[in-house]
Amino acid sequence: MLSLGMDKQLSLMMRMKLRIHYLMCSFCERYMKQLKYIRQVSREFPDKIGEVSDASLSPDAKEQIKAALRR
Protein backbone atom coordinates (compact mmCIF):
# COMPACT_ATOMS: atom_id res chain seq x y z
CA MET A 1 0.00 0.00 0.00
CA LEU A 2 2.88 2.34 0.79
CA SER A 3 4.55 2.01 -2.58
CA LEU A 4 1.20 2.25 -4.35
CA GLY A 5 0.60 5.53 -2.51
CA MET A 6 3.82 6.87 -3.96
CA ASP A 7 2.66 6.14 -7.50
CA LYS A 8 -0.88 7.43 -7.27
CA GLN A 9 -3.10 9.39 -4.91
CA LEU A 10 -4.71 7.15 -2.29
CA SER A 11 -8.26 7.74 -1.20
CA LEU A 12 -8.81 9.93 1.83
CA MET A 13 -10.00 6.91 3.81
CA MET A 14 -6.88 4.91 2.96
CA ARG A 15 -4.60 7.83 3.88
CA MET A 16 -6.37 8.13 7.22
CA LYS A 17 -6.02 4.39 7.83
CA LEU A 18 -2.30 4.58 7.09
CA ARG A 19 -1.80 7.46 9.51
CA ILE A 20 -3.63 5.60 12.24
CA HIS A 21 -1.57 2.52 11.47
CA TYR A 22 1.65 4.55 11.79
CA LEU A 23 0.65 5.38 15.37
CA MET A 24 0.75 1.68 16.18
CA CYS A 25 3.47 0.46 13.82
CA SER A 26 6.79 2.28 13.79
CA PHE A 27 8.16 -0.27 11.30
CA CYS A 28 5.78 0.81 8.54
CA GLU A 29 6.53 4.46 9.17
CA ARG A 30 10.25 3.72 8.98
CA TYR A 31 9.68 1.71 5.79
CA MET A 32 7.85 4.67 4.21
CA LYS A 33 10.79 6.94 5.03
CA GLN A 34 13.14 4.41 3.44
CA LEU A 35 11.00 4.23 0.29
CA LYS A 36 10.98 8.02 0.01
CA TYR A 37 14.76 8.15 0.46
CA ILE A 38 15.34 5.48 -2.21
CA ARG A 39 13.06 7.32 -4.61
CA GLN A 40 14.88 10.62 -3.98
CA VAL A 41 18.33 9.09 -4.44
CA SER A 42 17.33 7.22 -7.58
CA ARG A 43 16.03 10.44 -9.14
CA GLU A 44 19.35 12.17 -8.44
CA PHE A 45 21.52 9.28 -9.66
CA PRO A 46 21.48 10.01 -13.42
CA ASP A 47 22.72 13.53 -12.71
CA LYS A 48 25.59 12.20 -10.59
CA ILE A 49 26.63 9.22 -12.70
CA GLY A 50 29.91 10.89 -13.64
CA GLU A 51 30.80 11.37 -9.98
CA VAL A 52 30.45 7.67 -9.25
CA SER A 53 33.10 6.35 -11.59
CA ASP A 54 34.96 7.27 -14.71
CA ALA A 55 35.97 3.66 -15.39
CA SER A 56 35.16 2.20 -18.77
CA LEU A 57 35.40 -1.19 -20.40
CA SER A 58 38.24 -2.07 -22.69
CA PRO A 59 37.37 -2.52 -26.36
CA ASP A 60 38.07 -6.25 -25.98
CA ALA A 61 35.64 -6.54 -23.05
CA LYS A 62 32.97 -4.67 -25.02
CA GLU A 63 33.35 -7.09 -27.92
CA GLN A 64 33.10 -10.09 -25.61
CA ILE A 65 29.87 -8.74 -24.15
CA LYS A 66 28.44 -8.07 -27.62
CA ALA A 67 29.34 -11.60 -28.72
CA ALA A 68 27.71 -13.09 -25.62
CA LEU A 69 24.52 -11.09 -26.22
CA ARG A 70 24.35 -12.25 -29.83
CA ARG A 71 24.40 -15.92 -28.72
N, C-alpha and C positions, 0 to 999 in steps of 0.2 A: 504494500500500500504506500509505503514511503517513497519508493522510487517512482511509482505511478504518479504520485502527487508532484514529483519534480517535472514530469513530462506534460501533465495537463492539470487544469484546475479541478480540485476535488470539490464535491458538493459541500455546502455549509455544514450539513449534519456530519459528514465524514471528517471534516476539519475539526469540528468540536469534539468528536469521539477521539481523535488522535491527541488533542491537547489534554483531554481528561486521562487518556492512557499514559501520557508522558508523566503525569503526576504520580502514577503508580509504578512506572517502569523506566528507570533511568537508563537501562540498556538501549531501549528504542530511541530515546532522545539522543544518546551518544552516537548511535548508528546513523541517525539523521544528520548530525553534525559531520560525521565522517563522509557520508554521501555528498554533502554540500562541498566539503573540502576537495574531494576527488574530482568533482565536476569543475570546480574553480581551477584546480591545477591542470586538468586536462585541456581546458580552454586556453590556458596560457602557454602550454607546451609548444605548439607550432611556432609561436613567436620566439621561443627560447631554444629552438633546436640547435642553433649554431653554438650556443653556450655549452651544450652538453658534451659535444665531442666534434673534433674536426677530422677524425679518423675516416679513412675511406678504404674500400676494398682494392686489392691489386687487380690489374686487368685479367690476370690468370684466374683469380678467384671468381671474378664476374662471369668469365666464360664457363667455368665449371658449374656455377649456379644456373646459367642459361641452359646448358646442356642437360642438367638434371631436371629442369622444368619441362624441357621438350619431351623427355622420356615418359 
